[in-house]
Amino acid sequence: MAYRVRHITCYQFSEPVSLSHNLAWLQPRHTPSQNPLSFEWTIEPTPAIVFPRLDIHGNRVHYFEVLESHRTLTIECVSQVAVTPPLPLCPGVSPPWEEARDLLNASQDPRYLLERQFLLDSPLVRRTPELARYAAPSFPPRRPLIDGVIDLMRRIHADFAYRPRATTIATPLSEILAHRHGVCQDFAHVAIGALRSLGLAARYVSGYLETLPPPGRPRLVGADASHAWFATLCPYLGWIDLDPTNDLLPSDRHITLAWGRDYSDVPPLKGVVLGGGRNPVLDVSVDVQRDTPYQESGFTQNANQGFGQTPNQGFSQEFDQDLNREFSQDFNQNSMY
């Protein structure tokens, strides 16, 4: 299935911004079931510098600077991507969760060494006894790992209420666990923390959902905005994605942007601005539509070359302000619904 994603962000500042330095994670990545076909963006005002690179997790990230004074910053990015359903999963054939845990923690296999970072605490997700106790009912002795993770996903979906604006990126995970409400990034963090607290590897995945479902299929929560879910590492099977917000295993209606240890590794945008006042107004629009049939050879240039060094190209979404600074603000996009 081919999709066209249009993501527009507009910041309006109460005072002039004299410069900004930014990192953007907005170009869909390659996965075994996803092939980016093209990516284009525009930024107004035009940035002076755009520099693409790969981060430690293999995501494409772009650094850019806007050096001219401005009160409005508008970013539009358009992606075309082809997604195929992953191979059918047979949960019962995965190893018992204790064996998976022991293998991931003790193996010297090069395939698992780098993945051990997903066993550890990260800036927004800390292992705790409370999270281990929450996970425990899903993992009785000798239960196949994927059976247990699917059960955990379903329990999070049943136990937590989806409430936009009830939390922010600064809301502690312990508070989310206690109050049992939040948005998709919160539910992903709960699952990641629960799994890591049992010694299992889990990572955070950011992306999009199809805006309009096919006839007869339900509209998924989180459409028309960035979305988030989690993945767990199963020995011999690889990484398995799960979406607790919608209680399902992602298929060809989920588009992956990036993954990392938690949200802080892959915000759509983060950076620093000089000036701008304390309460910028943000407007975000995301639209995901099924694309017209394509020829494989017709959509490879922009997806593979990224932004090159062309200045006028873009990013998106929402941010937190660091109000402890008198003359500057740190900002991160954070409200993923």
C-alpha positions in Angstrom: 0.0 0.0 0.0 1.4 3.4 -1.0 0.7 6.5 1.1 1.1 10.3 0.8 1.7 12.0 4.1 1.4 15.8 4.3 2.6 17.3 7.6 2.3 21.1 8.1 3.5 23.0 11.2 3.3 26.7 11.9 4.8 28.5 14.9 3.7 32.1 15.6 6.0 33.9 18.1 5.0 36.9 20.3 8.4 38.4 19.9 11.0 38.2 17.1 13.2 35.1 16.9 16.7 36.1 15.9 18.0 32.6 15.2 17.2 28.9 15.8 19.2 25.7 15.8 17.1 22.5 15.1 17.1 18.8 14.7 14.3 17.1 12.9 13.2 13.4 12.7 10.6 13.5 10.0 11.8 11.4 7.1 10.3 7.9 7.1 12.9 5.2 7.5 13.4 2.0 5.7 12.1 -1.2 7.4 11.6 -4.7 6.3 8.0 -3.8 5.5 8.3 -0.2 4.5 10.0 1.5 1.5 10.2 5.3 1.5 9.6 6.5 -2.1 10.1 10.3 -1.8 10.4 13.1 0.7 10.2 16.8 0.1 9.9 19.8 2.5 9.8 23.5 2.6 10.7 25.9 5.5 9.8 29.6 5.7 12.0 31.5 6.4 14.6 29.6 4.4 17.2 28.0 6.6 20.8 29.0 6.1 22.1 25.5 6.7 20.6 22.0 6.3 22.8 19.0 7.2 21.5 15.4 7.1 23.0 12.4 9.0 22.0 9.1 10.5 21.7 8.9 14.3 22.8 5.9 16.4 19.6 4.1 15.7 19.8 4.4 12.0 17.1 7.1 11.7 17.6 10.0 9.3 17.9 13.2 11.2 18.4 16.7 9.8 20.1 19.7 11.4 19.1 23.1 10.2 19.6 26.7 11.2 17.4 29.7 10.6 19.5 32.9 11.0 17.2 35.7 9.9 14.7 37.4 12.3 11.2 36.0 12.1 7.9 35.9 14.0 6.4 33.0 12.1 8.0 29.6 11.2 6.2 27.4 8.8 7.2 23.9 7.8 5.6 21.6 5.3 6.8 18.1 4.5 5.4 15.6 2.0 6.4 11.9 2.1 5.4 9.1 -0.2 6.0 5.6 1.3 5.0 2.1 0.4 4.0 -0.2 3.3 3.4 -4.0 3.2 1.9 -6.1 6.0 4.5 -7.9 8.0 4.6 -11.7 7.9 1.9 -13.4 10.0 3.0 -13.8 13.6 2.6 -17.1 15.5 3.0 -16.0 19.2 3.1 -19.5 20.6 6.3 -20.3 18.7 8.4 -17.6 20.5 10.6 -18.8 23.3 9.5 -18.6 26.9 10.0 -15.1 28.2 12.5 -16.1 30.8 14.8 -17.7 28.1 14.5 -14.6 26.0 15.4 -12.4 29.0 18.4 -14.6 29.9 19.6 -14.7 26.3 19.4 -11.0 25.8 21.2 -10.2 29.0 24.0 -12.8 28.7 24.6 -13.5 25.0 27.8 -12.3 23.3 26.2 -12.7 19.9 27.0 -9.4 18.0 23.4 -9.3 16.8 22.3 -8.6 20.4 25.1 -6.5 21.8 23.8 -3.2 20.4 20.3 -4.0 21.3 21.2 -4.2 25.0 20.7 -0.5 25.2 17.0 -1.2 25.0 17.2 -3.2 28.3 18.4 -0.1 30.3 16.9 3.0 31.8 16.5 5.9 29.4 15.7 9.6 30.0 11.9 9.2 30.1 11.6 5.5 31.1 13.1 4.2 34.3 12.7 0.6 35.5 10.8 0.4 38.8 9.3 -2.3 41.0 5.8 -0.8 40.3 6.2 -1.3 36.6 7.5 -4.9 37.1 4.4 -5.6 39.3 2.1 -4.2 36.6 3.8 -6.4 34.0 3.8 -9.6 36.1 0.3 -10.9 35.4 1.1 -11.1 31.7 4.2 -13.2 32.2 3.6 -16.3 34.3 6.4 -18.9 34.2 7.3 -20.3 30.8 4.7 -18.3 28.9 5.9 -17.6 25.3 7.3 -14.1 25.1 5.0 -12.8 22.3 1.9 -14.2 24.0 2.9 -12.3 27.2 3.7 -9.0 25.3 0.4 -9.1 23.4 -1.4 -9.7 26.7 0.4 -6.7 28.2 -0.6 -4.6 25.3 -4.2 -5.5 25.7 -4.2 -4.8 29.4 -2.7 -1.3 28.8 -5.5 -0.7 26.3 -8.1 -1.8 28.8 -6.6 -0.2 31.9 -5.7 3.3 30.6 -8.0 6.0 29.3 -7.1 7.9 26.2 -7.2 11.6 27.3 -5.5 14.2 25.1 -3.9 17.1 27.0 -4.1 15.1 30.3 -0.3 14.7 30.3 2.8 16.4 28.8 6.2 15.1 28.0 7.2 16.2 31.5 4.6 14.0 33.2 6.5 11.3 35.2 5.8 7.7 34.2 4.9 6.9 37.8 2.1 9.5 37.6 0.8 8.0 34.4 0.8 4.5 35.9 -1.0 5.8 39.0 -3.7 7.8 37.2 -4.2 5.4 34.3 -4.7 8.0 31.5 -2.7 9.7 28.8 -2.0 9.5 25.1 -0.2 7.2 22.7 3.4 8.1 23.8 2.4 7.6 27.4 1.0 4.1 26.7 4.2 3.2 24.7 6.3 4.4 27.6 4.3 2.3 30.1 4.8 -0.8 28.0 8.5 -0.1 27.5 9.1 0.5 31.2 7.1 -2.6 32.2 9.1 -4.9 29.8 12.5 -3.5 30.8 11.6 -3.9 34.5 11.3 -7.6 33.7 14.7 -7.6 31.9 13.2 -7.6 28.4 14.2 -5.3 25.5 11.7 -2.7 24.3 12.0 0.4 22.1 9.8 3.5 21.2 8.5 3.9 17.7 7.2 7.1 16.2 5.1 7.4 13.1 1.7 8.0 11.5 -1.6 6.3 11.0 -3.7 6.3 7.9 -6.2 9.2 8.2 -9.2 7.7 6.4 -9.6 3.9 6.8 -11.0 1.7 4.0 -14.8 1.3 3.8 -16.0 -0.9 6.7 -12.9 -0.6 8.8 -12.8 1.6 11.9 -10.9 4.9 12.2 -7.9 4.4 14.4 -7.2 6.6 17.5 -4.3 8.9 16.7 -5.0 9.5 13.1 -4.5 13.1 11.8 -1.4 13.5 14.0 1.8 11.8 14.9 1.4 8.5 16.6 3.6 6.3 18.8 3.8 2.6 19.7 6.4 0.2 21.0 8.4 -2.8 19.9 9.9 -5.7 21.7 12.9 -7.9 20.7 12.2 -11.6 20.5 15.2 -13.8 19.9 15.1 -15.7 16.6 12.1 -13.5 15.4 13.5 -10.0 15.7 11.6 -6.8 16.6 7.8 -7.1 17.0 5.7 -3.9 16.9 2.6 -3.5 19.1 0.2 -0.6 19.4 -1.5 -0.4 22.8 -3.5 2.7 22.0 -5.5 0.7 19.4 -4.9 -2.8 20.8 -3.4 -4.3 17.7 -0.2 -5.3 15.9 0.7 -2.6 13.4 0.1 -3.7 9.8 0.0 -1.7 6.6 -1.8 1.3 8.1 1.1 2.3 10.3 4.0 4.4 8.8 7.2 4.4 10.8 9.3 7.6 11.1 11.9 6.6 13.6 12.7 4.6 16.7 14.8 5.0 19.9 15.0 4.3 23.6 12.0 6.6 24.3 10.4 9.7 22.9 13.4 11.9 23.8 15.5 10.1 21.2 13.2 10.8 18.3 11.0 13.9 18.8 9.8 15.2 15.4 11.6 18.4 16.3 14.0 19.7 19.0 16.3 22.7 19.2 17.0 26.1 20.7 15.6 29.5 19.7 16.9 32.9 20.7 14.0 35.2 21.5 10.4 34.5 20.5 8.7 35.3 23.8 7.3 32.7 26.2 4.0 31.5 24.6 4.3 30.8 20.9 1.1 29.7 19.2 1.4 26.3 17.4 -0.8 24.9 14.6 -0.2 21.4 13.3 -2.0 19.6 10.4 -1.3 16.0 9.4 -3.0 14.1 6.6 -2.3 10.6 5.5 -3.9 9.3 2.3 -3.6 6.3 0.1 -1.6 7.3 -2.9 -2.2 6.6 -6.6 -0.5 3.6 -8.1 3.2 4.2 -8.6 6.2 3.0 -10.6 9.1 1.9 -8.3 11.6 3.8 -10.5 9.7 7.0 -10.3 10.0 7.8 -6.6 13.6 7.0 -5.5 15.5 10.2 -5.8 14.3 12.3 -2.9 13.9 9.4 -0.5 17.5 8.2 -1.0 19.2 11.5 -1.2 17.2 13.1 1.6 17.6 16.9 1.7 21.1 17.0 0.4 22.4 20.5 1.2 19.4 22.4 -0.2 18.4 25.1 2.3 14.7 25.4 1.7 13.3 22.1 3.2 11.3 21.2 6.3 10.2 19.4 9.6 7.2 19.4 12.0 5.0 19.1 15.3 4.8 20.3 18.9 7.2 21.6 21.6 8.0 22.1 25.2 9.5 25.4 26.3 12.4 25.8 28.8 11.1 28.9 30.6 14.1 29.0 32.9 16.1 31.0 30.4 15.5 34.7 30.1 16.6 35.1 26.5 16.2 31.7 24.9 14.0 28.6 24.8 14.6 25.0 24.3 11.8 23.4 22.4 10.7 19.9 21.7 7.7 18.6 19.9 5.8 16.5 22.3 2.0 16.2 22.0 1.4 13.0 20.1 -2.2 12.1 20.0 
